[in-house]
Amino acid sequence: MARTYLHIPSTASAYTPSLLYSEATPTESSVSTGLASRFSGVPLLEEIDGVLERRPNYRQPVFECAFWFLSCSYISHDQEEWKTHCLSHFRGEEPPKSVQCPLCEDFRATYENGGDAWNARMDHIASCHHMLGHTLRTSRPDFHLFQHLWQKRLIDDADLKELKGGNHNLTRAPQPFVITNGRNRRRDQQSQRVGRGRG
């Protein structure tokens, strides 16, 4: 039996042409649906106003931590909880006043207040990316954010160097550190020194 591809002509204004696969011989007018089982689990296109579109994805969105590059694996299905978690990475410091979307070129903004800028960034990522199933693991490095974290001493020199390197994410989470006598020291290194002095 020969395979036949049927083109059903239509006027352009009515709807787009349909291409239907059929195992029928060219003289038969019926279309076989025998291949339908091969497409199980594949999103099908639906005609909406003459345009074939993929049906909306009704899965619950997954919100990834905006600081995944700091080895944070937090995810949530609750948008407000996600925003609160991401804001906590600033440890009480003001977020940057200039922000951009790490996934697209469509969003760049500067605000008078870092909190307003960060909220606008998070709202954009939620509505334009996470709601559509996009993941931050495919994002571009946000060098401005890296620099801001370093300026606020939320990451140290080694962390900044690693983030600006080719990998753009830390191999381990940053450790909290304190500034003493104008020099940065990690708290765990400082406690080790104190512990040695007592022993």
Backbone as CSV, one residue per row, in Angstrom:
resi,resn,N_x,N_y,N_z,CA_x,CA_y,CA_z,C_x,C_y,C_z
1,MET,0.846,-1.170,0.000,0.000,0.000,0.000,0.897,1.242,0.000
2,ALA,0.667,2.148,-0.875,1.483,3.351,-0.991,1.033,4.402,0.004
3,ARG,2.007,5.141,0.537,1.669,6.239,1.439,1.247,7.438,0.625
4,THR,0.278,8.138,1.130,-0.238,9.301,0.430,-0.323,10.472,1.394
5,TYR,0.137,11.601,0.959,-0.010,12.821,1.731,-1.088,13.639,1.051
6,LEU,-2.105,13.953,1.783,-3.224,14.697,1.220,-3.100,16.162,1.593
7,HIS,-3.218,17.003,0.630,-3.260,18.440,0.881,-4.686,18.873,0.616
8,ILE,-5.332,19.369,1.644,-6.713,19.810,1.497,-6.683,21.298,1.229
9,PRO,-7.004,21.716,0.010,-6.928,23.144,-0.318,-7.964,23.951,0.453
10,SER,-7.608,25.162,0.731,-8.519,26.065,1.429,-8.177,27.478,1.041
11,THR,-9.034,28.376,1.367,-8.726,29.780,1.125,-7.894,30.271,2.291
12,ALA,-6.946,31.136,2.025,-6.045,31.619,3.058,-6.780,32.347,4.162
13,SER,-7.867,32.981,3.830,-8.582,33.742,4.844,-9.396,32.847,5.775
14,ALA,-9.766,31.643,5.330,-10.591,30.772,6.156,-9.764,30.068,7.220
15,TYR,-8.739,29.329,6.830,-7.858,28.644,7.759,-6.638,28.146,7.017
16,THR,-5.620,27.753,7.775,-4.386,27.291,7.157,-4.585,25.926,6.534
17,PRO,-3.813,25.586,5.488,-3.938,24.287,4.855,-3.593,23.176,5.833
18,SER,-4.233,22.040,5.668,-3.963,20.893,6.515,-3.179,19.865,5.727
19,LEU,-2.184,19.250,6.361,-1.458,18.145,5.778,-1.799,16.925,6.602
20,LEU,-2.448,15.982,6.009,-2.855,14.782,6.722,-2.147,13.590,6.124
21,TYR,-1.626,12.717,6.960,-0.976,11.496,6.526,-2.020,10.404,6.410
22,SER,-1.950,9.656,5.347,-2.908,8.589,5.159,-2.219,7.364,4.605
23,GLU,-2.628,6.191,5.085,-2.143,4.946,4.502,-3.099,4.466,3.418
24,ALA,-4.068,5.260,3.107,-5.042,4.916,2.072,-4.391,5.033,0.702
25,THR,-4.904,4.300,-0.239,-4.424,4.424,-1.611,-4.936,5.730,-2.170
26,PRO,-4.284,6.268,-3.175,-4.687,7.569,-3.705,-6.145,7.627,-4.153
27,THR,-6.761,6.486,-4.406,-8.149,6.511,-4.860,-9.133,6.527,-3.709
28,GLU,-8.656,6.230,-2.488,-9.558,6.217,-1.338,-9.660,7.623,-0.763
29,SER,-10.777,7.943,-0.187,-10.973,9.283,0.359,-10.869,9.334,1.874
30,SER,-10.746,8.179,2.549,-10.676,8.193,4.013,-9.250,8.434,4.480
31,VAL,-9.120,8.943,5.690,-7.820,9.213,6.285,-7.648,8.268,7.460
32,SER,-6.498,7.608,7.528,-6.230,6.653,8.590,-5.768,7.367,9.849
33,THR,-6.240,6.913,10.984,-5.788,7.455,12.273,-4.923,6.442,13.001
34,GLY,-4.392,5.475,12.277,-3.577,4.422,12.877,-2.303,4.917,13.521
35,LEU,-1.780,6.049,13.108,-0.541,6.566,13.670,-0.749,7.363,14.959
36,ALA,-1.979,7.602,15.318,-2.267,8.434,16.490,-1.618,7.878,17.751
37,SER,-1.541,6.559,17.900,-0.966,5.980,19.113,0.524,6.278,19.235
38,ARG,1.200,6.553,18.124,2.643,6.863,18.173,2.907,8.228,18.788
39,PHE,1.902,9.072,18.851,2.075,10.428,19.364,1.610,10.579,20.803
40,SER,1.499,9.487,21.521,1.060,9.533,22.910,2.059,10.336,23.735
41,GLY,1.583,11.310,24.472,2.443,12.139,25.320,3.060,13.320,24.602
42,VAL,2.886,13.432,23.296,3.433,14.541,22.532,2.394,15.653,22.492
43,PRO,2.793,16.897,22.821,1.807,17.978,22.768,1.301,18.163,21.340
44,LEU,0.004,18.180,21.172,-0.591,18.335,19.861,-0.915,19.794,19.594
45,LEU,-0.960,20.127,18.318,-1.311,21.482,17.925,-2.819,21.589,17.800
46,GLU,-3.309,22.760,18.120,-4.738,23.012,18.052,-4.954,24.245,17.192
47,GLU,-5.956,24.207,16.322,-6.227,25.344,15.462,-7.014,26.397,16.235
48,ILE,-6.437,27.587,16.330,-7.085,28.711,17.006,-7.063,29.890,16.050
49,ASP,-8.232,30.301,15.589,-8.362,31.405,14.628,-7.492,31.191,13.386
50,GLY,-7.472,29.974,12.886,-6.736,29.683,11.665,-5.254,29.472,11.846
51,VAL,-4.769,29.474,13.080,-3.345,29.294,13.350,-3.175,28.061,14.219
52,LEU,-2.235,27.203,13.850,-1.953,26.032,14.674,-1.082,26.457,15.849
53,GLU,-1.550,26.194,17.052,-0.826,26.565,18.263,-0.751,25.373,19.195
54,ARG,0.311,25.328,19.987,0.434,24.287,20.990,-0.508,24.609,22.133
55,ARG,-1.162,23.606,22.646,-2.076,23.815,23.771,-1.284,24.350,24.962
56,PRO,-1.880,25.213,25.743,-1.178,25.739,26.918,-0.782,24.617,27.870
57,ASN,0.371,24.799,28.480,0.870,23.811,29.434,0.225,24.091,30.787
58,TYR,-0.544,23.154,31.285,-1.285,23.378,32.522,-0.558,22.856,33.746
59,ARG,0.707,22.501,33.595,1.465,22.056,34.760,1.709,23.233,35.702
60,GLN,1.810,22.928,36.967,2.085,23.965,37.952,3.515,24.460,37.757
61,PRO,3.732,25.776,37.718,5.080,26.284,37.475,6.024,25.958,38.634
62,VAL,7.283,25.800,38.282,8.334,25.565,39.270,9.204,26.812,39.294
63,PHE,9.332,27.409,40.469,10.126,28.617,40.643,11.482,28.224,41.225
64,GLU,12.554,28.452,40.450,13.913,28.139,40.870,14.541,29.337,41.568
65,CYS,15.430,29.072,42.491,16.137,30.156,43.170,16.934,30.966,42.155
66,ALA,16.790,32.279,42.218,17.521,33.172,41.325,19.023,33.123,41.588
67,PHE,19.408,32.533,42.714,20.815,32.432,43.087,21.324,30.999,42.937
68,TRP,20.787,30.282,41.951,21.227,28.913,41.696,22.738,28.867,41.460
69,PHE,23.296,29.955,40.926,24.730,30.010,40.632,25.582,30.043,41.903
70,LEU,24.949,30.227,43.062,25.636,30.158,44.350,25.421,28.787,45.002
71,SER,25.119,27.785,44.186,24.877,26.404,44.626,23.636,26.286,45.501
72,CYS,22.631,27.113,45.264,21.365,27.009,45.978,20.394,26.214,45.112
73,SER,19.905,25.115,45.635,19.026,24.241,44.859,17.549,24.394,45.237
74,TYR,17.198,25.484,45.897,15.819,25.730,46.322,14.885,25.834,45.119
75,ILE,13.737,25.171,45.195,12.651,25.335,44.232,11.338,25.376,44.995
76,SER,10.322,25.996,44.392,9.024,26.092,45.045,7.939,26.177,43.986
77,HIS,6.734,25.817,44.372,5.570,26.024,43.521,4.810,27.269,43.955
78,ASP,5.227,27.889,45.052,4.575,29.076,45.601,5.398,30.309,45.229
79,GLN,4.838,31.191,44.417,5.571,32.346,43.911,6.007,33.300,45.020
80,GLU,5.145,33.587,45.977,5.502,34.523,47.046,6.594,33.948,47.952
81,GLU,6.492,32.676,48.256,7.526,32.025,49.070,8.866,32.064,48.328
82,TRP,8.835,31.837,47.018,10.033,31.875,46.181,10.671,33.263,46.202
83,LYS,9.835,34.304,46.073,10.365,35.662,46.085,11.014,35.981,47.432
84,THR,10.380,35.541,48.517,10.941,35.766,49.853,12.273,35.041,50.009
85,HIS,12.318,33.798,49.539,13.564,33.031,49.631,14.690,33.736,48.867
86,CYS,14.419,34.141,47.627,15.453,34.775,46.809,15.944,36.074,47.436
87,LEU,15.026,36.842,48.001,15.404,38.096,48.656,16.305,37.840,49.860
88,SER,16.128,36.697,50.516,16.941,36.382,51.697,18.419,36.223,51.354
89,HIS,18.752,35.956,50.107,20.161,35.820,49.710,20.917,37.140,49.836
90,PHE,20.205,38.255,49.924,20.863,39.546,50.112,21.215,39.790,51.580
91,ARG,20.749,38.924,52.474,21.059,38.991,53.912,20.864,40.385,54.487
92,GLY,19.749,40.993,54.126,19.417,42.311,54.670,20.007,43.475,53.899
93,GLU,20.890,43.230,52.957,21.462,44.295,52.125,20.466,44.657,51.028
94,GLU,20.571,45.872,50.515,19.669,46.300,49.450,20.031,45.604,48.137
95,PRO,19.041,45.114,47.410,19.306,44.548,46.080,19.806,45.636,45.127
96,PRO,20.346,45.248,43.985,20.830,46.255,43.032,19.693,47.112,42.480
97,LYS,20.010,48.361,42.179,18.999,49.275,41.635,18.816,49.091,40.137
98,SER,19.809,48.506,39.478,19.713,48.186,38.053,19.667,46.671,37.921
99,VAL,18.668,46.174,37.218,18.485,44.730,37.075,18.217,44.389,35.609
100,GLN,18.402,43.126,35.307,18.118,42.629,33.964,17.655,41.190,34.061
101,CYS,16.997,40.737,33.017,16.549,39.343,32.969,17.712,38.490,32.502
102,PRO,18.012,37.394,33.208,19.096,36.525,32.769,18.687,35.585,31.631
103,LEU,17.406,35.581,31.276,16.926,34.655,30.242,16.584,35.323,28.915
104,CYS,16.334,36.625,28.928,15.971,37.290,27.677,16.530,38.707,27.671
105,GLU,16.498,39.309,26.506,16.982,40.684,26.342,15.859,41.703,26.532
106,ASP,14.652,41.237,26.795,13.484,42.116,26.842,13.366,42.946,28.118
107,PHE,14.056,42.547,29.183,13.849,43.239,30.453,15.167,43.761,31.022
108,ARG,15.252,45.074,31.112,16.325,45.795,31.808,15.654,46.992,32.467
109,ALA,15.992,47.245,33.719,15.348,48.367,34.402,16.257,48.928,35.482
110,THR,16.088,50.206,35.755,16.786,50.880,36.845,15.738,51.631,37.654
111,TYR,15.792,51.460,38.970,14.839,52.089,39.884,15.607,52.883,40.935
112,GLU,14.913,53.763,41.597,15.496,54.520,42.707,15.782,53.617,43.895
113,ASN,14.966,52.579,44.028,15.039,51.675,45.177,15.386,50.271,44.680
114,GLY,16.388,49.655,45.299,16.788,48.309,44.909,15.693,47.275,45.113
115,GLY,14.881,47.456,46.150,13.787,46.523,46.402,12.762,46.531,45.285
116,ASP,12.448,47.731,44.770,11.505,47.839,43.653,12.085,47.207,42.387
117,ALA,13.378,47.441,42.162,14.038,46.870,40.987,14.024,45.344,41.057
118,TRP,14.358,44.809,42.221,14.403,43.350,42.383,13.006,42.735,42.218
119,ASN,11.984,43.379,42.789,10.612,42.876,42.631,10.191,42.862,41.169
120,ALA,10.542,43.904,40.426,10.195,43.953,38.996,10.902,42.829,38.243
121,ARG,12.156,42.579,38.580,12.915,41.487,37.945,12.261,40.139,38.241
122,MET,11.914,39.919,39.502,11.329,38.643,39.893,9.950,38.449,39.260
123,ASP,9.146,39.513,39.184,7.832,39.418,38.540,7.983,39.080,37.060
124,HIS,8.975,39.687,36.413,9.220,39.389,34.997,9.631,37.925,34.819
125,ILE,10.572,37.451,35.614,11.034,36.063,35.492,9.883,35.097,35.754
126,ALA,9.056,35.405,36.749,7.928,34.523,37.069,6.934,34.462,35.917
127,SER,6.469,35.627,35.460,5.396,35.636,34.456,5.865,35.313,33.047
128,CYS,7.065,35.721,32.688,7.527,35.529,31.309,8.374,34.277,31.117
129,HIS,8.787,33.647,32.208,9.667,32.487,32.052,9.216,31.275,32.866
130,HIS,9.163,31.389,34.194,8.795,30.222,35.004,7.392,29.721,34.687
131,MET,6.458,30.620,34.445,5.086,30.204,34.123,5.031,29.429,32.806
132,LEU,6.034,29.637,31.954,6.096,28.946,30.665,7.001,27.717,30.706
133,GLY,7.525,27.419,31.894,8.362,26.228,32.033,9.835,26.459,31.773
134,HIS,10.276,27.706,31.625,11.691,27.989,31.403,12.467,27.772,32.695
135,THR,13.718,27.404,32.561,14.567,27.161,33.715,15.738,28.138,33.735
136,LEU,16.162,28.526,34.908,17.293,29.444,35.041,18.621,28.763,34.745
137,ARG,18.632,27.449,34.665,19.875,26.725,34.358,20.374,27.047,32.961
138,THR,19.521,27.639,32.129,19.927,28.023,30.774,20.186,29.522,30.676
139,SER,20.272,30.196,31.814,20.403,31.653,31.799,21.832,32.101,31.493
140,ARG,21.914,33.349,31.057,23.208,33.988,30.835,23.751,34.448,32.178
141,PRO,25.070,34.551,32.314,25.620,35.076,33.569,25.224,36.537,33.758
142,ASP,24.884,36.889,34.984,24.493,38.258,35.316,25.671,38.909,36.047
143,PHE,26.633,39.411,35.278,27.857,39.959,35.855,27.572,41.150,36.760
144,HIS,26.551,41.930,36.436,26.182,43.072,37.283,25.739,42.581,38.671
145,LEU,24.951,41.517,38.715,24.522,40.951,39.998,25.709,40.369,40.758
146,PHE,26.616,39.685,40.050,27.812,39.134,40.701,28.601,40.261,41.378
147,GLN,28.793,41.348,40.625,29.555,42.489,41.152,28.851,43.104,42.366
148,HIS,27.534,43.206,42.301,26.762,43.765,43.413,26.921,42.897,44.671
149,LEU,26.843,41.602,44.511,27.021,40.690,45.650,28.408,40.847,46.256
150,TRP,29.413,41.036,45.416,30.784,41.218,45.900,30.920,42.563,46.620
151,GLN,30.331,43.634,46.053,30.410,44.952,46.677,29.736,44.965,48.044
152,LYS,28.669,44.206,48.197,27.970,44.117,49.483,28.618,43.084,50.394
153,ARG,29.717,42.488,49.951,30.500,41.492,50.710,29.661,40.247,51.025
154,LEU,28.772,39.909,50.111,27.986,38.688,50.255,28.719,37.507,49.633
155,ILE,29.665,37.809,48.765,30.605,36.819,48.250,31.993,37.434,48.351
156,ASP,33.024,36.598,48.391,34.376,37.143,48.518,35.078,37.203,47.161
157,ASP,36.358,37.603,47.173,37.123,37.769,45.941,37.203,36.470,45.142
158,ALA,37.447,35.361,45.828,37.557,34.068,45.145,36.221,33.680,44.502
159,ASP,35.120,33.947,45.195,33.793,33.646,44.639,33.541,34.471,43.375
160,LEU,33.865,35.770,43.438,33.657,36.640,42.287,34.497,36.167,41.105
161,LYS,35.735,35.804,41.364,36.621,35.319,40.300,36.047,34.051,39.664
162,GLU,35.551,33.144,40.497,34.973,31.904,39.981,33.712,32.179,39.165
163,LEU,32.861,33.107,39.634,31.634,33.437,38.903,31.929,34.111,37.565
164,LYS,32.986,34.899,37.519,33.337,35.578,36.275,34.114,34.668,35.332
165,GLY,34.536,33.501,35.837,35.232,32.530,34.996,34.270,31.872,34.034
166,GLY,34.745,30.888,33.305,33.948,30.248,32.267,32.756,29.461,32.758
167,ASN,32.739,29.027,34.023,31.660,28.179,34.522,30.446,28.988,34.966
168,HIS,30.623,30.172,35.471,29.577,31.096,35.914,28.695,30.569,37.039
169,ASN,29.176,29.595,37.772,28.474,29.184,38.985,29.496,28.567,39.932
170,LEU,29.238,28.741,41.222,30.173,28.263,42.228,30.063,26.753,42.379
171,THR,31.202,26.132,42.627,31.200,24.688,42.852,30.785,24.359,44.281
172,ARG,30.771,25.364,45.150,30.320,25.194,46.528,29.658,26.504,46.951
173,ALA,28.758,26.428,47.914,28.061,27.629,48.379,29.040,28.569,49.063
174,PRO,28.859,29.880,48.923,29.748,30.824,49.598,29.599,30.729,51.109
175,GLN,30.704,30.884,51.797,30.712,30.843,53.256,30.573,32.267,53.792
176,PRO,29.868,32.445,54.899,29.791,33.789,55.479,31.174,34.232,55.966
177,PHE,31.461,35.505,55.825,32.736,36.004,56.308,32.539,37.371,56.933
178,VAL,33.532,37.788,57.698,33.474,39.070,58.387,34.678,39.893,57.975
179,ILE,34.582,41.193,58.151,35.698,42.082,57.854,36.342,42.474,59.183
180,THR,37.624,42.174,59.326,38.358,42.532,60.542,39.639,43.240,60.138
181,ASN,39.913,44.371,60.759,41.103,45.165,60.472,41.263,45.436,58.976
182,GLY,40.136,45.651,58.316,40.185,45.969,56.896,40.430,44.771,55.996
183,ARG,40.513,43.577,56.553,40.765,42.379,55.740,39.589,41.428,55.862
184,ASN,39.339,40.701,54.818,38.248,39.731,54.823,38.756,38.391,55.326
185,ARG,38.008,37.820,56.211,38.336,36.475,56.680,37.055,35.693,56.789
186,ARG,37.101,34.509,56.352,35.945,33.637,56.496,35.775,33.302,57.968
187,ARG,34.533,33.235,58.418,34.254,32.952,59.825,34.825,31.606,60.257
188,ASP,34.747,30.614,59.342,35.256,29.302,59.740,36.772,29.331,59.902
189,GLN,37.502,30.129,59.096,38.943,30.249,59.259,39.270,30.969,60.560
190,GLN,38.484,31.998,60.873,38.707,32.757,62.096,38.465,31.871,63.314
191,SER,37.415,31.056,63.272,37.126,30.188,64.414,38.185,29.106,64.565
192,GLN,38.791,28.668,63.464,39.861,27.675,63.540,41.068,28.281,64.245
193,ARG,41.378,29.528,63.918,42.515,30.185,64.560,42.273,30.371,66.050
194,VAL,41.033,30.755,66.394,40.695,30.939,67.807,40.806,29.598,68.524
195,GLY,40.315,28.534,67.884,40.379,27.199,68.476,41.793,26.729,68.703
196,ARG,42.735,27.060,67.792,44.123,26.658,67.941,44.780,27.393,69.111
197,GLY,44.393,28.650,69.315,44.982,29.437,70.394,44.580,28.926,71.770
198,ARG,43.427,28.273,71.861,42.960,27.789,73.153,43.528,26.419,73.469
199,GLY,43.941,25.662,72.446,44.335,24.274,72.658,45.675,24.159,73.206
